[in-house]
């Protein structure tokens, strides 16, 4: 990252191939190094290192409901936070992470984790729980929901995944982690309006 109006580096991140040892260096004039350790650089390090622990980070809103995690996934503006808030209102759910939760498989069980990186809402919790379902959102004039097979789930979740395009040698690892999560977690496609009926449709799939 360059200093304003200069070709000199304000800060620089270097790492080994498996993202286990990382070094951040700052120019002498840089006054807020912690911003990048907990911000952009920290997020990049986390996203890549978790790949070596059967994990991946998704662009999604994650909620806690009855001791289980539910993810609402979709492009920006599709209604992830809206659906999460509807579950908070109508089902007593709580927010885990409003924008970038982490997923990880431990002992053949998928878990969802809150992370520091949570978008503009700043809503997150430092906790984890088993992942019950992933709901892919699409706005519509009428509410409906159906299960996705593995191929269609992968097609819809790949664009929502933070993948290491800049490091092809670990891309296969990221894709394998996502494939394993899809195999273990029910994936639903929710065509929805911002109302309680959309909540009830998903709820009926989970009970």
N, C-alpha and C positions, 0 to 999 in steps of 0.2 A: 504494500500500500504506500502511495507516494504522498509527500507533504504537499499542501496546497501551493500552486504556482511554482513547483520545483520538480526536478527529476530525481531528487534524493528520496530514498525510502524512509518513511516515517516509522514503519514497523515491518517485521518480516517473520514468517513462520516457516520453520524447517522441521522435517520429520523423517523417521526411518520408514521403511516400506510397509510395516505393519502398524504404524501409528501408535507405537508403544512409548517411544521416547520423542518428545516434541520440544522444540526450543523457539521461544518468541523473543526477538530482539527489537529494541526501540531506539529511535534516534534521540539525541540529547535534548532536543526541543520538545519531545513528546511528553505531555504532562499528565495523561490519564491512562496509564498502561492497564489498569484493572478493567477498563471498559472493554478492551479487546480480549482479555483473558476470560471474562464472563460473557462477552458478546460474540462477535463474529468468529474470531479465532477459536474460542472455546467450543462454539457450536460445531465448527468444521472438525475439530479434533474428536469431539464426542461422536458425531455421525459416522466417522470412519472407524474409530476404535471399536464401537459396538458391533460392527460387522463381524469381528473376530470372536464374538460371544453370542452368535446365533440371533443377532438383533438387527433392527433397522428403524429409521425415523420416518414417520409419515406426516404429510400435511393434512391434519384432521383435528377435530375437537373430540376429546375423550372425557366421558363422564363415568362416575361411579354410581351403580345402582344395585342395591341389595348385595354388596360385597363383590360385585362383578364389574368389569369394564365394558363399555360400549363405545365404539368409535363412529363418528359421523364424518364421512370423507367426501370431498368434492372440490372442484375449482373454487377459487376465491369468489365470493359473492353468491355462492350456490345455496347458502343457508345453514352451514355447519353450526355456527353459534346459535342461530335461531332455534334449530331443532334441539340442541343441547339445553337451551334455556326453557324450552317447552317441557322437556323431561324433568328439569328442576322444578318447574311450576306444578306439573300434573302428577309426577311420580316420585317426588322427593329426592331426585338424583342430586349429585354434587359434581362440580367440575374438577377434573384431574389436570387437564391441560387444554387450553383453548385453541392451540394452533400447531404444535409440533410434539406430540407424544412419541415416546419410544416404545417399540415392541421387542420382546425377547422370548425365546423358547428356553425353558428350563425343565429338564426331566420330561420332555414331551408335552409340557403344558405351556401355552402361550400366555404371557403377561403383558400388561400395559403399564407404563411408567410416566409420571409427570416429569417434565424437564424444566430447566431455567428459561428455555426459549419458547415464548408463548404468544408472539404477535402483539397486536395493538391493545388487546383486551387486558393483558398482564395477569390473566387468571391461570394459576397453576398450583399444584400441591406436590410436595415431596413424598409421594407414596406410590405403591404398586398394588395390583390385584389381577386375578385371572381375567383374561379377555374372553368375553361371552360372544361378541358378534362385531362385525364391521358392516356399517350401513353406508352404501354409496348413494349420494343424493342427486336428484335431478328435479328441478322445479317443473310443476305441471298444474293444469287447471283442475285435475281430479287426483285424489290420493289412491295409490296402489303400491303393492310391494310383491316382489318375488325373489326367490333364491337365484344366485348366480353360480354357474358351474366354474370349475377351476380356470378354464381358458378365458371366459368372459371376465371373471374376477381379476385375473392378471392384467388383462387389457385395460381395465378401469383403474386399477391401483398403481400400475407402473408410473403413470404421469404424476401421481400424488406422492411418490417415494423420493427421498433424497438419495440419489444414486451417485457413485463416484465416477462420473464420466471422464474426469481428468486423470484417472488412474485405472486404466483398463485391466490391469492384473488383479484387481480386487472386485471388479464388476461382477464376475461370475459368483463370487461369494455373496454379494448383495442380492443377486437374483435368486440364488439358492435359498437364502434366508426368507425372502418374500414368498417363494414357492412353498416352503415348509409351513409358513404361517397360514397361507391360503388353504393348505391341505388340512389344517387342524381347526380352523375357525369358520363358522358359518358366515357367508357373505351375502348380504341382501341389497337389492336395488330398490330404493324407495323413490317413486315419483310422488312429489308432495307439494302441499300447500302449507303455510305456516300456521297450522291449527292442531287442535287436540286429536282430531281423527287420525292424522299422520302418526302421532304418538301411539295411539291404540293399535294401529295396524302392526307396527313393529313389536309392541308389547305382546300381541297375540302370537307372534312368531317365536317369542322367547320363553313363554310359559309352557 
